[in-house]
Amino acid sequence: MEPARKPLFDMSWLKVVLVIFVMEVALFAALSFVTLPADQANSLLNDTQGLVSQLQNDTLISKTIDIFVNNVRIALEEFVPGLGWYLFFGVTLTTGQIYSALGSSSGVPAALLLITTFLSPHAWFELAAYAVAMAESILLVNAVFRRSLRFEVRRAAGAVLLVVAMLFFAAFLEAIFIEYSFEGFACAWVVTAVVAFPVYWLFRSSRRRLGAPPPFGSERPDEAPSSFSAQP
């Protein structure tokens, strides 16, 4: 019997991504509560409002492409060790500062702005995509010392495809939200739910073909490992 091939995205990889993702969300949220000097806040708001105004005048397809091109450029650069780490924290810092400036200028509490953002599905896809890019930039360096660079480069290539797909989907969801406001918010969640099931099914099928164990919680009762295995 041939040994099972090691999956590209195993649990150890997922744990690294999750740790970075939690740090990213925590840093972004914390920075949103930091009050900025008035001149810095005004500068950030002017730049942001210019971009938003440009997007609002575009068609849905143009919105999607513009958002995607901007976000995927950032994510691809974050795959580069060293440069990616600097960009990751820089983008997170800038985003948090923009939310702080928005809260100060509008009088809306930062907590409410964050809740609104985290209720939007595109925000989770974007943050997760950046976390994947950051994780791979770290794992590539680690692979040099572990002498597993060939495998890590192959995994990085798969991660690039994953990030590109996530950011394109996130851009489409964000474009829907900008185009249709509240109705777009509800529609974005419907689209996410419709897409999530077949993607998860494909993920499980690919793991089975590689001989990997099923995701946690999907074992049948007769297949679940026993906690009372016999001692040698």
TORKOL-4160 file (C-alpha; in steps of 0.2 Angstrom, whole numbers, padded with zeros to 4 digits, m for minus):
232
<pt num="1" X="0000" Y="0000" Z="0000"/>
<pt num="2" X="0007" Y="0017" Z="m0005"/>
<pt num="3" X="0009" Y="0030" Z="0009"/>
<pt num="4" X="m0003" Y="0044" Z="0009"/>
<pt num="5" X="0004" Y="0060" Z="0001"/>
<pt num="6" X="0006" Y="0075" Z="0013"/>
<pt num="7" X="m0008" Y="0087" Z="0010"/>
<pt num="8" X="m0002" Y="0105" Z="0006"/>
<pt num="9" X="m0013" Y="0113" Z="0019"/>
<pt num="10" X="m0012" Y="0102" Z="0034"/>
<pt num="11" X="m0017" Y="0106" Z="0052"/>
<pt num="12" X="0000" Y="0113" Z="0057"/>
<pt num="13" X="m0001" Y="0125" Z="0042"/>
<pt num="14" X="m0019" Y="0130" Z="0047"/>
<pt num="15" X="m0013" Y="0133" Z="0065"/>
<pt num="16" X="0000" Y="0145" Z="0059"/>
<pt num="17" X="m0013" Y="0154" Z="0048"/>
<pt num="18" X="m0025" Y="0155" Z="0063"/>
<pt num="19" X="m0012" Y="0162" Z="0075"/>
<pt num="20" X="m0008" Y="0176" Z="0062"/>
<pt num="21" X="m0026" Y="0179" Z="0058"/>
<pt num="22" X="m0031" Y="0182" Z="0077"/>
<pt num="23" X="m0016" Y="0193" Z="0079"/>
<pt num="24" X="m0021" Y="0203" Z="0063"/>
<pt num="25" X="m0039" Y="0205" Z="0069"/>
<pt num="26" X="m0033" Y="0210" Z="0087"/>
<pt num="27" X="m0021" Y="0223" Z="0081"/>
<pt num="28" X="m0033" Y="0230" Z="0068"/>
<pt num="29" X="m0046" Y="0232" Z="0082"/>
<pt num="30" X="m0034" Y="0239" Z="0094"/>
<pt num="31" X="m0028" Y="0252" Z="0082"/>
<pt num="32" X="m0046" Y="0258" Z="0078"/>
<pt num="33" X="m0048" Y="0264" Z="0096"/>
<pt num="34" X="m0032" Y="0275" Z="0095"/>
<pt num="35" X="m0036" Y="0293" Z="0093"/>
<pt num="36" X="m0026" Y="0301" Z="0079"/>
<pt num="37" X="m0020" Y="0319" Z="0077"/>
<pt num="38" X="m0032" Y="0330" Z="0067"/>
<pt num="39" X="m0020" Y="0333" Z="0052"/>
<pt num="40" X="m0016" Y="0315" Z="0050"/>
<pt num="41" X="m0035" Y="0310" Z="0052"/>
<pt num="42" X="m0040" Y="0322" Z="0039"/>
<pt num="43" X="m0026" Y="0316" Z="0027"/>
<pt num="44" X="m0032" Y="0298" Z="0028"/>
<pt num="45" X="m0050" Y="0303" Z="0026"/>
<pt num="46" X="m0047" Y="0313" Z="0010"/>
<pt num="47" X="m0037" Y="0299" Z="0002"/>
<pt num="48" X="m0051" Y="0286" Z="0007"/>
<pt num="49" X="m0065" Y="0297" Z="0002"/>
<pt num="50" X="m0057" Y="0299" Z="m0015"/>
<pt num="51" X="m0056" Y="0281" Z="m0018"/>
<pt num="52" X="m0074" Y="0278" Z="m0012"/>
<pt num="53" X="m0080" Y="0291" Z="m0024"/>
<pt num="54" X="m0071" Y="0283" Z="m0038"/>
<pt num="55" X="m0078" Y="0266" Z="m0034"/>
<pt num="56" X="m0096" Y="0273" Z="m0033"/>
<pt num="57" X="m0096" Y="0279" Z="m0050"/>
<pt num="58" X="m0090" Y="0262" Z="m0058"/>
<pt num="59" X="m0101" Y="0248" Z="m0063"/>
<pt num="60" X="m0102" Y="0232" Z="m0053"/>
<pt num="61" X="m0089" Y="0223" Z="m0063"/>
<pt num="62" X="m0077" Y="0238" Z="m0063"/>
<pt num="63" X="m0079" Y="0239" Z="m0044"/>
<pt num="64" X="m0074" Y="0221" Z="m0042"/>
<pt num="65" X="m0059" Y="0223" Z="m0053"/>
<pt num="66" X="m0053" Y="0238" Z="m0045"/>
<pt num="67" X="m0054" Y="0231" Z="m0028"/>
<pt num="68" X="m0047" Y="0215" Z="m0033"/>
<pt num="69" X="m0032" Y="0222" Z="m0041"/>
<pt num="70" X="m0028" Y="0233" Z="m0026"/>
<pt num="71" X="m0030" Y="0219" Z="m0014"/>
<pt num="72" X="m0021" Y="0205" Z="m0023"/>
<pt num="73" X="m0006" Y="0217" Z="m0027"/>
<pt num="74" X="m0004" Y="0219" Z="m0008"/>
<pt num="75" X="m0006" Y="0201" Z="m0004"/>
<pt num="76" X="0006" Y="0195" Z="m0017"/>
<pt num="77" X="0019" Y="0206" Z="m0010"/>
<pt num="78" X="0016" Y="0200" Z="0007"/>
<pt num="79" X="0022" Y="0182" Z="0001"/>
<pt num="80" X="0039" Y="0189" Z="0000"/>
<pt num="81" X="0049" Y="0186" Z="0016"/>
<pt num="82" X="0054" Y="0202" Z="0025"/>
<pt num="83" X="0045" Y="0214" Z="0013"/>
<pt num="84" X="0029" Y="0204" Z="0016"/>
<pt num="85" X="0031" Y="0206" Z="0035"/>
<pt num="86" X="0033" Y="0225" Z="0034"/>
<pt num="87" X="0018" Y="0227" Z="0022"/>
<pt num="88" X="0007" Y="0216" Z="0033"/>
<pt num="89" X="0009" Y="0227" Z="0048"/>
<pt num="90" X="0009" Y="0243" Z="0038"/>
<pt num="91" X="m0008" Y="0238" Z="0029"/>
<pt num="92" X="m0015" Y="0233" Z="0046"/>
<pt num="93" X="m0009" Y="0249" Z="0054"/>
<pt num="94" X="m0016" Y="0260" Z="0040"/>
<pt num="95" X="m0033" Y="0251" Z="0040"/>
<pt num="96" X="m0034" Y="0253" Z="0059"/>
<pt num="97" X="m0030" Y="0272" Z="0058"/>
<pt num="98" X="m0043" Y="0274" Z="0044"/>
<pt num="99" X="m0056" Y="0267" Z="0055"/>
<pt num="100" X="m0050" Y="0278" Z="0070"/>
<pt num="101" X="m0051" Y="0293" Z="0058"/>
<pt num="102" X="m0069" Y="0288" Z="0052"/>
<pt num="103" X="m0075" Y="0287" Z="0070"/>
<pt num="104" X="m0068" Y="0304" Z="0075"/>
<pt num="105" X="m0075" Y="0313" Z="0060"/>
<pt num="106" X="m0092" Y="0305" Z="0061"/>
<pt num="107" X="m0095" Y="0303" Z="0079"/>
<pt num="108" X="m0098" Y="0285" Z="0077"/>
<pt num="109" X="m0090" Y="0274" Z="0091"/>
<pt num="110" X="m0076" Y="0264" Z="0084"/>
<pt num="111" X="m0084" Y="0248" Z="0092"/>
<pt num="112" X="m0099" Y="0251" Z="0081"/>
<pt num="113" X="m0088" Y="0253" Z="0065"/>
<pt num="114" X="m0079" Y="0237" Z="0069"/>
<pt num="115" X="m0095" Y="0227" Z="0072"/>
<pt num="116" X="m0102" Y="0233" Z="0055"/>
<pt num="117" X="m0086" Y="0228" Z="0047"/>
<pt num="118" X="m0085" Y="0211" Z="0055"/>
<pt num="119" X="m0103" Y="0208" Z="0050"/>
<pt num="120" X="m0098" Y="0210" Z="0032"/>
<pt num="121" X="m0092" Y="0193" Z="0024"/>
<pt num="122" X="m0079" Y="0202" Z="0012"/>
<pt num="123" X="m0069" Y="0208" Z="0027"/>
<pt num="124" X="m0066" Y="0190" Z="0034"/>
<pt num="125" X="m0060" Y="0184" Z="0017"/>
<pt num="126" X="m0049" Y="0199" Z="0015"/>
<pt num="127" X="m0041" Y="0197" Z="0032"/>
<pt num="128" X="m0039" Y="0178" Z="0030"/>
<pt num="129" X="m0031" Y="0180" Z="0013"/>
<pt num="130" X="m0018" Y="0192" Z="0021"/>
<pt num="131" X="m0015" Y="0180" Z="0035"/>
<pt num="132" X="m0012" Y="0166" Z="0023"/>
<pt num="133" X="0001" Y="0177" Z="0013"/>
<pt num="134" X="0010" Y="0182" Z="0030"/>
<pt num="135" X="0010" Y="0164" Z="0036"/>
<pt num="136" X="0018" Y="0158" Z="0020"/>
<pt num="137" X="0031" Y="0171" Z="0020"/>
<pt num="138" X="0036" Y="0165" Z="0037"/>
<pt num="139" X="0035" Y="0146" Z="0033"/>
<pt num="140" X="0046" Y="0149" Z="0018"/>
<pt num="141" X="0060" Y="0156" Z="0029"/>
<pt num="142" X="0057" Y="0141" Z="0041"/>
<pt num="143" X="0058" Y="0129" Z="0027"/>
<pt num="144" X="0076" Y="0134" Z="0023"/>
<pt num="145" X="0082" Y="0129" Z="0040"/>
<pt num="146" X="0072" Y="0113" Z="0040"/>
<pt num="147" X="0078" Y="0109" Z="0022"/>
<pt num="148" X="0060" Y="0107" Z="0016"/>
<pt num="149" X="0061" Y="0122" Z="0004"/>
<pt num="150" X="0055" Y="0112" Z="m0011"/>
<pt num="151" X="0039" Y="0106" Z="m0003"/>
<pt num="152" X="0036" Y="0124" Z="0005"/>
<pt num="153" X="0038" Y="0132" Z="m0013"/>
<pt num="154" X="0025" Y="0120" Z="m0019"/>
<pt num="155" X="0013" Y="0124" Z="m0005"/>
<pt num="156" X="0016" Y="0143" Z="m0007"/>
<pt num="157" X="0011" Y="0141" Z="m0025"/>
<pt num="158" X="m0005" Y="0133" Z="m0019"/>
<pt num="159" X="m0007" Y="0147" Z="m0006"/>
<pt num="160" X="m0005" Y="0160" Z="m0020"/>
<pt num="161" X="m0020" Y="0152" Z="m0030"/>
<pt num="162" X="m0030" Y="0151" Z="m0014"/>
<pt num="163" X="m0027" Y="0169" Z="m0009"/>
<pt num="164" X="m0031" Y="0175" Z="m0027"/>
<pt num="165" X="m0047" Y="0166" Z="m0027"/>
<pt num="166" X="m0052" Y="0172" Z="m0009"/>
<pt num="167" X="m0048" Y="0190" Z="m0014"/>
<pt num="168" X="m0058" Y="0190" Z="m0030"/>
<pt num="169" X="m0073" Y="0183" Z="m0021"/>
<pt num="170" X="m0071" Y="0196" Z="m0007"/>
<pt num="171" X="m0069" Y="0210" Z="m0020"/>
<pt num="172" X="m0086" Y="0204" Z="m0028"/>
<pt num="173" X="m0095" Y="0204" Z="m0011"/>
<pt num="174" X="m0088" Y="0221" Z="m0007"/>
<pt num="175" X="m0093" Y="0228" Z="m0024"/>
<pt num="176" X="m0111" Y="0221" Z="m0021"/>
<pt num="177" X="m0111" Y="0230" Z="m0004"/>
<pt num="178" X="m0105" Y="0246" Z="m0011"/>
<pt num="179" X="m0117" Y="0245" Z="m0026"/>
<pt num="180" X="m0133" Y="0240" Z="m0017"/>
<pt num="181" X="m0130" Y="0246" Z="0001"/>
<pt num="182" X="m0141" Y="0237" Z="0014"/>
<pt num="183" X="m0149" Y="0225" Z="0001"/>
<pt num="184" X="m0131" Y="0221" Z="m0005"/>
<pt num="185" X="m0126" Y="0217" Z="0013"/>
<pt num="186" X="m0140" Y="0203" Z="0013"/>
<pt num="187" X="m0136" Y="0198" Z="m0004"/>
<pt num="188" X="m0117" Y="0196" Z="0000"/>
<pt num="189" X="m0121" Y="0184" Z="0014"/>
<pt num="190" X="m0133" Y="0174" Z="0002"/>
<pt num="191" X="m0119" Y="0172" Z="m0011"/>
<pt num="192" X="m0107" Y="0167" Z="0002"/>
<pt num="193" X="m0118" Y="0153" Z="0009"/>
<pt num="194" X="m0122" Y="0147" Z="m0009"/>
<pt num="195" X="m0103" Y="0146" Z="m0013"/>
<pt num="196" X="m0097" Y="0139" Z="0004"/>
<pt num="197" X="m0105" Y="0122" Z="0003"/>
<pt num="198" X="m0098" Y="0116" Z="m0014"/>
<pt num="199" X="m0081" Y="0123" Z="m0009"/>
<pt num="200" X="m0081" Y="0113" Z="0007"/>
<pt num="201" X="m0087" Y="0098" Z="m0002"/>
<pt num="202" X="m0072" Y="0099" Z="m0014"/>
<pt num="203" X="m0060" Y="0102" Z="0000"/>
<pt num="204" X="m0066" Y="0086" Z="0009"/>
<pt num="205" X="m0065" Y="0076" Z="m0008"/>
<pt num="206" X="m0048" Y="0082" Z="m0011"/>
<pt num="207" X="m0042" Y="0077" Z="0006"/>
<pt num="208" X="m0050" Y="0059" Z="0004"/>
<pt num="209" X="m0041" Y="0057" Z="m0013"/>
<pt num="210" X="m0024" Y="0061" Z="m0005"/>
<pt num="211" X="m0028" Y="0049" Z="0010"/>
<pt num="212" X="m0028" Y="0063" Z="0023"/>
<pt num="213" X="m0040" Y="0061" Z="0038"/>
<pt num="214" X="m0057" Y="0069" Z="0037"/>
<pt num="215" X="m0059" Y="0086" Z="0045"/>
<pt num="216" X="m0063" Y="0086" Z="0064"/>
<pt num="217" X="m0080" Y="0081" Z="0068"/>
<pt num="218" X="m0084" Y="0072" Z="0052"/>
<pt num="219" X="m0079" Y="0054" Z="0057"/>
<pt num="220" X="m0093" Y="0041" Z="0059"/>
<pt num="221" X="m0095" Y="0035" Z="0077"/>
<pt num="222" X="m0087" Y="0018" Z="0072"/>
<pt num="223" X="m0072" Y="0027" Z="0065"/>
<pt num="224" X="m0069" Y="0039" Z="0079"/>
<pt num="225" X="m0053" Y="0035" Z="0089"/>
<pt num="226" X="m0056" Y="0029" Z="0106"/>
<pt num="227" X="m0050" Y="0038" Z="0122"/>
<pt num="228" X="m0047" Y="0021" Z="0131"/>
<pt num="229" X="m0035" Y="0012" Z="0119"/>
<pt num="230" X="m0026" Y="m0003" Z="0126"/>
<pt num="231" X="m0010" Y="0000" Z="0134"/>
<pt num="232" X="0005" Y="m0009" Z="0127"/>
